[in-house]
Amino acid sequence: MNGLQRSALRLPDGSDCTVLNSNGGSGHPLLYIHGVDGMEADQRLLSELSAAFAVHAPVLDEFRAIGDVPLIQRQVIELLSASKLKSPMLAGHAAGAAVAAELAATMPGTFSHLFLLSPIGLDADQRPVSGEGVGNRLGHIDCRTTLVWGKQDAAVSMQSILDLVRVIPSAGISTVPQGTGDMVTTLPAKVARAMLNGLRVLA
C-alpha cells in the first residue's frame, strides 16, 4: 500500500492491534477510524492522507455493526493510551464517524480537530458509553470539526449534516460535489482535498 506500513501495537490488556502508519510519519498525527466495511474500503483515502498527515489507522476487526460503537470506542481509548499520540487530529468514516464523535465528546482536550466523513449512526437510538442523548453528547465536543459530505450520498441527507452542524460547536461542512456513499473509495483524492479545505476554512 502506497505511503503506509503495517505495525503491531501492544495494548494495555496485553493484546496486539494492527495499525497502518504513514511511512516516515511526517505531518500532524491523524488517528483514523474506519467503518463497518473494514479497512479495505478506506485504504486509497489513507494513502492520499499520508502525503499530508502522519496517519495512524487501527484495523478494527470486531467493528461489524453500528451497535458495536461503544465497544470500538473503548478499544480506541486503549489504543490511544498505548500510542501516546500528542493532540492528534481524529477522523471517522461512516459508522466510524460515530466512534470518532463519541471519543471527541467524552475526551475533551484530547484532539486538535475532528473530521466526520459521511457520518452515520449519530442520529440513531444507540446506547453509548456516556448514556447521554446524542444532542447533549455532541455538544461536549471542544475541537473544531469538519463534516465531509458527498452531495450525491443517498444514505446521508443534507438535513442530517445540518443537524450535526447545529449541535456540534465550531463545526463546518466541506462538500464533495460528485461524492456518493463510497466516495472514500471512488474519489479518495477529492475527499482528502475536502478535509484539507475544512482545515483552512476553520483555521
Secondary structure, 3 states (H helix, E strand, C coil): CCCEEEEEEECCCCCEEEEEEECCCCCEEEEEECCCCCHHHHHHHHHHHCCCEEEEEECCCCCCCHHHHHHHHHHHHHHHHHHCCCCCEEEEECHHHHHHHHHHHHCCCCCCEEEEECCCCCCCCCCCCCCCCHHHHHCCCCCEEEEEEECCCCCCCHHHHHHHHHHCCCEEEEEECCCCCCHHHHCHHHHHHHHHHHHHHHC
